[in-house]
Amino acid sequence: MFNGDMEERMEYIKYFVNDSRELLDDAEPQIIAMEEKALSSGEVDREVLNTIFRLFHSLKGSASFLDLQTVTRITHEAETLLDLFRKGQAVINGKHVNLLIRTSDFIRKILNTVETQLSDEEYAEGAGEILEDYQKSIDLITKTSASPNGLEQAGFDEHIITAEMNRRFFEEASEHLDKTEKMLLVLEKSPENLEYADQAFRSLHSFKGNAGFFGYRELEVLSHHAETLLDRIREGEKACDSKAVSFLLIAVDALREGAARVESSGKLEVPGMNEIIAHLDRLAAEPGGNNGEKVCGADECNPEHVPNGGYEKPAENENEVAAPATQILRQVPKTGNSGGGNGEGTGPSGGRNKQPLPAQQVIRVDLEKLDRLLDLVGELVIAEAMVANNQDLKGMELGGFEKAVLQLDKITRDIQEVAMSMRMVPLAGTFRKMVRLVRDLTQKESKKVNLEIIGEDTEVDKTVIEQISDPLVHLIRNAVDHGIESPGERSSLGKPETGKVTITAKHAAGDVWIIVEDDGKGLDREKILRKGMEHGLIRSDGWDLKDEEVWELIFEPGFSTAGKITSISGRGVGMDVVKRNIEKLGGKVNVRSKTGAGTMFAVRIPLTLAIIEGMVVKVGNCRYTIPIGSIKESIQPVADQITMTPGDLEVVRIRGEMLPVVRLHELYKVPPKFTDLTEGILIVVENNEKKGCLFVDELLGQQQVVIKGLSGYLGRVRSISGCAILGDGDVSMILDIADLLSSIEVGRQ
């Protein structure tokens, strides 16, 4: 149980809520995948089942530590039910899956309250129904599968453990033991601060749970006895002295050595385990630690009298003498990180294991701090440009200064890349939520839909990923509800009964594309046009409108072609929200559809909302920035390359391609330096397989720019995604190449 003050509890709760939400995000798609496998083959995917079990087990352990009894009780029952499936006493079915999904939803609801009230007590009564359903399911299975002698099936099927699961166990074992060791060392120095005992207990408890799950009995037993001693210390029932800490460290060493032997040889062996347990138990049995009556004599309780074995460095050759346990303990620093897993010899594991278990070093950083860091990096980029382009230095011979500026530019770029990478997170978490969404929708609509996810490892700035979730939900809901036909309807059309929805993510030209595609019936042009006329959105019958223009009508507020209002859709809200939210990010959404074949929504969003690499160009007295990822090349054309189409579209021939030209001075009403294409520069740009040329007066150079949003009172500026402050303090508009090229296509047709 957590024994810290309120401020510390708030901090722990904050981490618990965030971790729990991540665990549930991981669990839900796994539960659905397990259900699909069970329905298709009648078998349970053992690896997936064990993954789900471990997720609920981790959630239970954290909730128990924080004394969140309702969450603990619910996750314990879920864990019990899952354990029955692991033991092969039953095969999971739809009712079980629905119960697990309900559990996930209920815990999410609790987390929202815990985040503000730091307690889950108000849900104790509301949890009764779920707990009762678990008990019924568990009773039904245990009564059905009870053996003739009434004994419950036990044991562990070693064949369900995969190599990947084993690898993760050893990685986590190293982390848990290192954390336990570190907290014990700090506790020894500050024995009055029982928070350290709590943290050590929590890490050791997690190690014990994992060891038990994998069937490593000796590791589980030894950690249990060490945990018992730690529990008495953290509850204030026993004083924390050097003797207790020494034996706990010996136990941690033995556990680490045992885990290392299993990993290297596959043999589970913890030499000296019985002697270590005996001393741990004697210490735990002492009524009041140093103030109580000793159970063992002085010699018995001295760490030097514990047989060597698992906590001692094994000799590499016969001439090397293994150090006694006390010598190893003296080498451990009393504060700070013990370095248990780094192989440096600074902790109990460092001087002994030639190949220590790997441990990823991870710390949590408040998002506000990252935002502040990114803002400062942006200011640094601007300041660096101001120094490099200082007009006071123009014309001066400053060789050393230029060299220093180049070095500053390199360092600035490196800092910017590191700062950006700290905020980049994969889309996998957002995409996994869609698995649950599709399952719920198909059950409500009695449809069959397979969801395919491609490119879930594509990384996006965290700010972007937080804002793309809602639009993505609307697009998926639209695809399942409006796009995919019922199984009977699909069969009559010669389609498979099971429809398909695909989510694809990819990087392209400095942007991220998220494509949601279905193989359903497609958009109904005639119905959309009728609704458009009813709403007064078009004045004619729309025969002269291109398909792309017709599809744009579905993004109008209140627009819906649904025949009836359901719990999923039909009120005309959703698609306008999609467009509005995506445009807030500086992105675009395009629609393609073919009757009977399906619909595709292509969402383009910026990779980041902070800094881009751009080419600064000049048109008259104005400067514009073109994202460098959109530029293919720049040329100065000759007269015979230029021609006009019958539709008065200016095009230029480049290596056999006829590319349209956009004169930026005409688009933005800027007096240019040149009007003849042969005197200025043509910049060839590309986006999503569309190409065109931008006519500018001159190129000023490539540089990093900090993206600043335009003020709201300016409204929407055509083909501009933002602005940037240049080194001399002037403002440069950042061109939206995708929008520019789309406007060329519209004008062309």
N, C-alpha and C positions, 0 to 999 in steps of 0.2 A: 504494500500500500504506500502511496506517496505521502511523505511526511514534511515536505517543504512548505514555505509560506505561500500566501496567495499570489504574489507576483511570480514566483517560480512555477506555481501550478498553472497560471495563465500561459506561461511560455511553453510548458509541456503540453497543455491542451492544444495550443496552436499547432505544434508539430504533429500531435496525435491526429487531429482533424485532417490535416493535409495528407499525412501518410495513409490514413484510413480511406480517404476518397480515392487515392491512387490504387490502393489494394482492391477496392470495389470496382474501379474501372478495369483493373486487370482480371478480376474474377468473373464479371458478367459475360464477356465474350467466351471465356473458357467454359462456363456453365452451358451456354447455348451450343458450343461446339461439341460438348459431351453428349448433349441431348440428340443432336443430329446424328452422331455416330451410333448412339444406342438405337435410334429409330430405324436407321438404314441397315445395320448389321445385327442388332440384338445384343451387341457387346459393348462394354464400357471401355473407353480409351483410358488405360491405366495411368499413363503419364499425365494426361489432362486432369484426371481425378485427383491424383496426388498433388498436382499444382494447386487446385482449388482448395484441397484440404489444408495445405500449408498456408494459403492466404488467410483462411478463416482462423487458423491456429495463431498466426501472427497478430491478427486483429484482436483475438481474445486475450492474448498475453499483454498487449499494450493497454487494453481497456481494464484489465484486472489490476495492472500496476497503478492506474489512475483512479481505481475504485469506482469505475463506471459499471455498476452492477447489472443494469439492464442490458447493456451491450454484451457484457461478459456472459450472462445467462443465455442470450439468444445465440451468440456465436458458439458457445459450448454445445448447445443442442444441434446446431448445424454441423459442427465438427463430429458429433456422435453419429448423426445420420450418414455423413460422408464416410466415416470409418466403417460402417456396415457394408457400404458398397466396395470399399477397399478390400474387405475381408471376403468378398464374394458371396455374402449372404443374401444379396438382392441385386437386381438390375435397375438402374435409374429409369424413371418414366416421366411423362409430362407433368404429373402432379407434383413429383419431387422437384422438378425444375422450377415450376411455378412457385413453389414454397421457397426455394432458394432465392429466386428473383424478388419475391415479396420481402424476404429478409433483407436483401440488398437495399431495396427502396426504403424500408422502415429504418434501417441503420443510417442511411443518408439523411432522413428526416431528423433523427436523433442528433446527428452531427451538427446540423444547423443550429439546434438549440444549445448543444454542449459548447459550441463556439462562443456563444454570448453569455450563457448562464453557468458554464463550467461544471454542469451536472446533468445526469440523465434520469433523475428521480421522477420527473413528471411523466415519464413514459413507462414506469414500472407496471401500472395497471393496464395500459394499452398494449403491452407486450403479451398479455395473457393469451390472446387468440392464436398468435403465431407459436407460442410455446406449447399450447395444447395441440396444435396441428403437428408439431414435431413429435410430441409424445405419442400421438396416435400412429404416426408413420413408423416410428421406431418400435413401438409395441407390436405392430402388425408384422414387421420384418422379423423381430426376434422370436415371436411366438411361432411363426411359420417355419423359421430355419433352425429352431432349437434342436439340438442333437438328442438321441434317445436317452442319454444319461443326464440330460438337463444342463450340461455344461455349455457355456458360451464358446463359440469357435474362437480360437486364439492363434497367435503366431503371426508371422510376417512373411509375405511372399517376396523373396529376394529378387524374383524375375521382373517385378514391376519397377525396379529402380534402374534408370538409364544412366549412361555415362555423363550426360549433361547435368542430370540431377545430382550425381555424385560430385561433379566439379563445383557446382554451386554450393553444395554442403560444405566442402572444404574451404571455399572462399569465405563463406559466412562464419564458419568455425573460427577462422583466423581473426576475423573482425570482432566477433563476440568475446573471444578470449583476450585479445589485445585490450578491448575496452574494459573487461573485468580487471585485468592486471593494472591498468592505468588508474582506475578508480580505487583499487586497494592501496596503491602506493600513496595516493593523495589522502585517502582515509587514514592511513597510519600517521600522517603528519598532522591531520586535523580530525582526531577521533570523535570530537564533539559534533561534527557536521555529518549527520546521518544521511544527508542527501547522497553523499558518495557511496554509502553502503547500499542505498536504494538502487543507484545506477549499476553498481557492480552486480547486485542480485538480479536485476532485470536482464543484463547481458548473459549472465550465467544460466538464468532460467531459459532464455531463448536457445542457448546452446544445448541445454538438456532436452528441450522439446524436440529440436531437430535430430539429436542423436537417437532419441527414442523412436522417432518417425522412421529413421533409416535402419533401425534394428541394431544399432551399435550399443549393445547392452552394457558393456563395461564402462563406456564413456557416460552413459546415462546414469548408471549407479553412482559412480564417483562424483559426478557433478551434483547429483541429488544430495549426497552427504555434505559436500562443500556448501551447497545452497542452504542446508539446514542450519549450519553454523552462521552463515551470513544473515539468515533470517532472524536469528536471535539477536544478532548485533544491531540490525536495522530497526528492530522493534524495541530496542533499549533494554532487552532482558539480559544482555551480556556486554561487559565492557570490551571495547576494542583496544587490544594491546599488541605489541610487536609479535608476541608469540602466536596469537590468532592470525595476524596478517601473514606471518611467515609460513604457517601451514596452509593457509589458503593459497598463497603464491606457489607453494610446492604442488598443491592440487592442480592449479592452473597449468603449471609446467608439465605435470603428468598427463593432463588432458591434451595439451598441445602435442606432446610426444606421441601419445596414443593415436591421435588423429593423423599425425605425419606418417606413422608406421602403416596405418591402414591405407593411406593414399599411395605410399611407395610400394608396399608389398601385398596389400590386400588382406593382411593378417591383423586381426583385432587383438592387440596385446598392450596392457598397461602394467609393466613390471612394478612391483611394490605397492600395488593398489590396495591390498588388504591392510597393510601397515598404515598407509596414509589415511584410510577410512577409519581405522581404530583411533588414531590420534585426533582426527576431526571430530569423531563422536565423543571422545573424552572431553575435548574443549567445549563442545556444544552442551554437554551434560553438566558442566560446572554451573552452580547456582547463580553466581554473580561475578564471574570472571575473576579478576585479581582480588576482589574483595571476598570471594566465597571460598569454600573449602576445595582444595585441589583434589582432583580425582586421580591424577597420575603423579608420579614422583618427578623430581627435577630432571633426572636423566632421561626418563621416558618422554618428557615433553620437549626435550631439546631437539631442534631440527637436525642436528648432526647425527642423532641416533636413529633417524629414519633410514631404512635401507636405501641404497643408491637407486638403481633401476631407472624408471621413466623420467625422472626430473634432473638427470645428470648428463653432462655432455659425453656421448659415447667416444671412446678412444679411437682415433683414426689408425693408429698402429700400436704395436705392443710397447713401444717406448714412451708413449704419451699417457700420462696419468690423468684420469678423470677428476675434475674438481669436485670437492664435496658440496653438498647442497647449500651450506651456509656461505661458502665462498661465492657461489652463483648469486645468492640473494644479496650479498654485499655489493655486487657489481651493479645492482639495479638502482637507477636514480630515484630519489625519494619524491620528486615532483616532476610534473610535465609528462610528455609522452614517453613511454617506455621503449618505444621503437621495437616492439615485440616482433613485428613481421618484416623488418627491413634488412635483416641479415647483418646488422652492423655490430652485433655483440654487446649492445647497450642494455638489453633486458634479458630475462630468463631464457627467452628463446633465441636471442641473437647470437650468443656465443656457442650455441649447441647445434642448431640445425644448419647443415650446409645448404639446404634448399628450403627456406622458410615458405610457409603458405602465403600466396599473394593476397594483398588486401588493397582495394581501391580507396584512396583517401578522398573523402567527400565532406564538404561542409555546406550548411544552408546559409544563404544570404538573402536578406530582406529585399524584395523586388524594388522597393523605393530606393534602396542604395544603388542597385544596378541602374535604375533610371537616372539617378543623379550622376553616376559614373559616366553613363552614355552622354548626358548633357554636357558634362565637362570635356569629354573627348571631342564632342562636336565643336565646342568653343576652342579647344586646342587646335583642331583642324583649321578653323577660321583664323586664329592668331598666327599659326604657322604660315598661312597664305599671305597674311598682312606683312609679316616680316620679310618673306621672300620677294614680295612685290612692292616694297616700300619705295615710294617715289623719291624720297630724299636721297636715296642711294643710286638713283638712275645715272648712268654714264660713268660711275666711279670704278676704278680698277681694284676689285676686292676679291682676290683669288682665295684667300683663307676664309673669307666670309661665305663665299659660294660653296666651298667644301663643307663648311659647318651647316649651311642650310640644307644641303643634300643629306647629311647625316640626320639632321632634325626631321627632315621629311620621311626618311626611312623609319626612324623610331616612332614618329607619329602614326604612320601607317600600321606598324606592328601593334601599337597600343590599341588602335581602332579595331584591328582584326580580332585581337584577344577580347576586347570589350564586347564586340558584336557576337563572338562565338559563345560568350557566357549567357547570352539571352536566347540563343537558338535552341529550339526544342523540336523533336520530330512530331509529325502529324499523327503518329500511331495512336496516342492517347485519345485524340479527338475522333479518329476513324473507328476505334474500337467501340466507342459509345453508339455508333451507328448500327453495330451488330444487334445490340439490344433493341434499338428503335425498330429495325426491320422485323425482328421476331414479334414484337408487340403488335405492330401494324398488320402483319400477315394473319395473326390469330384473330384480330378484330374483324378483318375483312374476309376471312376464310379464303385467303389466297396462298399460293405457293411461290416463294421468292428466294432465290439464292443471291447473297451479297458477295461480290468479289472486290477485294481491296488490293490495289496496285500502288506501289511507291509510298508505303506508310512511313518509311524511314526518311522521307523528304523533310528537311528542317526549315523552320520558319521562325521569325522573331516571336517571342512569347506574347508581345502585345497584339500581334496580328492573329496568332492562334486563338487567343481568348475571344476575339471579335468575329472569327469565322465560324464558330460552332453553331450559333443560331441560324445563320443563312443555310448552312449545310443540312441542318435538321429539316428546314422547310423544303429544300430540294429533294431530300430522300423521301419525305412524306408525300410530296407531290408525285414522285416517280411511282411509289407503291400504290397510292390511292387513285390517281388519275391515269397513270401510264400503263401499269401492268393489268392485264385482263384477268378475269376469273379463270380457274382451271378449265371449266366447261367451255367457255368462250374461246380460250386458246386452242383447245382440242379441235373445235369446229373450224378453226382457221388453219389447222395443220401445224400449229406450233406446239412445242413441248408444254405440258401442263405447268411446269415450274418456270416462272419468269426469271429474268436476270437483271440485277442492278449492279453497275460497276462504278466504283470510286477510284479515280486515278489521280495521283499527284506527281508533278515533275517540275524541275527548274528549267526556265527558258528565258534567255536575254535579261537576266537580272530580276525576273519576276517568278512567281510560283503559279502554276496552273493547277486548278483542281477541277476535274471533269466528272460530272455525274451523268451516267448514261443508262438508259433502260431499253429493253427490247419489246416494249409494249405497243400500244396502238398508235402512238404519235399524237401530235396536236391536230385538232379539227379546225381547219382554216375557215370553213363556212360558219361554224358555230361561233368562233371567235369574232368574225366580222359582224355577225348579227348582234352579238353582245356589245361590240364596239359602237354600232349604230344606235343601239338602245341607250347607251351611256353618253351618247353625243361625242364620242372620241374621234369619229370619222364622219365626213359629210357625204361621201358617195357610198356606193355599194362595195367599194374596195377592190374592184377588179384590177385597177392599175397599180395596186400596192404590191411590192415585192414580199416574198414570204418573210424575210427578216423584219420588215416593218410591221407585218401582221403579228408576228410572235412578240414584238415589243409591247403590244397591247396588254398582254397578261401581267405585265408589271405595273399596270395602273392601279391606284388605290381602289379597293372595293370591287375589282374585276373578278368574276368567277363564272365558269361555264358549268359548274356542278349542277346536276338535276335536283339534288336534295342536300340539305345540311346534315352533316354527320358529326360525330365526335372528333373526326380527324380533319375535315375540311368542308368547304362549301360556303363560307361567309365572305369570301373575297379578301381575306387578310392572309398575308404570308409572302407572296411573291413580290409585292411592293416593298415589304420589309427587307427581303433578300437584296433587292437592287439598292435600296437606300443604305443599308449597312455596308455593302461591298464598296459603294462609291465613297462612303466615309473613309474607307481605308485607302482611297486612291485607286481602287480597282474597277474592273468592268465585268459584266456578265453577258455572254452571248448565247443564243439559242439556235439550235438546228433540229429540225424534225422531219420525219418522212412518214407519211400515212402507212400504218400497218407494220412499220419497221422499228419505231421507237423515237425517243427524244434525247438530245444531249444538251446539257447546260455546261458551258465552259466558263469558269470563274478565273479571272486573272487578278492576282493581288501582288503588291510589292513584297519582296523578300524581307525587307525591313522598312521601318518608318523613320529611320534616323539618318543614315549617311549613304551616299552612292558615289561611284566613280563616274565622272561625266566629262564630255568634251564641251568646252565653252566656245561659242561661235558669236560672231558679230553681224548684225544687220542694221545698217545705218548707225545710230548712236546707241542702239539697244543690244544687250547681250542675252543669249539664251543658252541653256545647258541641255545637252542631249545625253541620256544614259549610255554609257560606253558599250554596254552589252547589246544595244540595238544597232550599233554602227557596223556596217560591213566594210565600207571603204569610202574614200573621198576622191573626186576627180575634177579636172577642169575640162569640160567637153569642148569639142570642135563643132563647127556649124553643121557638118553633114550627119552628125549623130542626133540632131534635134528635129522633131517633126510635130505636126498637129494632127489630131484625129478628126474625123467628121463631126464629132461631138464637141469640138473646141477644147479637147484635153491635150495639154502639152506633155509630150513624152520624149524620152531620150533612150537611144539604143546603146546598151552596154553588154558586150560579149553575147550578142544574139537575143538578149532580153529587152523588151520594150517596157520601160519603167516610167510611171507617171511622175510629174514634177509638182511640188508644192512650193510656191514662192512665199516665204515667210513674211516678206514686207507687205504683200497683198493681204495675207491672212490677218495680220495684226495692224495694218494701216500705218506702217512705219516708212518714212522717207529713206530709200536705200542709197547706197553708194553706187551700186551697179544694177542695171536692169537687163543687160545682155547676159544670157547664160554663159557665153564663152569668156566673159570677163570675171565672173564670180566663181564660187565653188559649189559643186553638187555633192551632198553627203548621202550615200546610199544607206538606207535604214531598212530593217526587217523586223517583223513581229508576227509570230504564228503563221509563217509561210507567206505572209504578204510583204511586198517590197515596194519601195518608192524612193524618190530623191527629194531632198530639202535644199532649196537654193538660198545660199547665204553669201555675205560679202567676204568674210575671211574666217579662218580658224585661229583662235587665241591660245589653245592648248588644253591638255588634259589635266584634270585635278579632282580631288575629292571635295564634295560639297555636302553641307549639312542641309537636309530637307526641312523646310519650314512650311507649315500650312498657310493657305491664303485666308485672309480675314473673311468672315461670313458675309459682311456687307457687300463684298465684290460679287457674290453669287457664283455661278459656275462659269469659269473662264474656259473658252473652247480649247481643247487639246493641251491644257496646262494642268500638271499634277501637283505643283507646288512651286516654291521659290527657294533661292539660296542666296546667302550673303557672301560676296566675293572678298578677296583679300584687301581691296581698296575701299571696302564699305558699300559698294554699289550692289544692287539687287539684280539677280539673274533669274528669269523664269525657267522652270524645268519643263521640257516638252513631254507630253504624253504621246509616245510614238504609236501605240496601239490605236488610240483615238484618231490621230492624224491619218493613219493608213485606212482606217474604216471610213473616214470622211471622203477619202479619194475614191474608195469603192462605190460609195453612194453617188457621188457626182458623176462617176463614170457610167453608171447604169441609168 
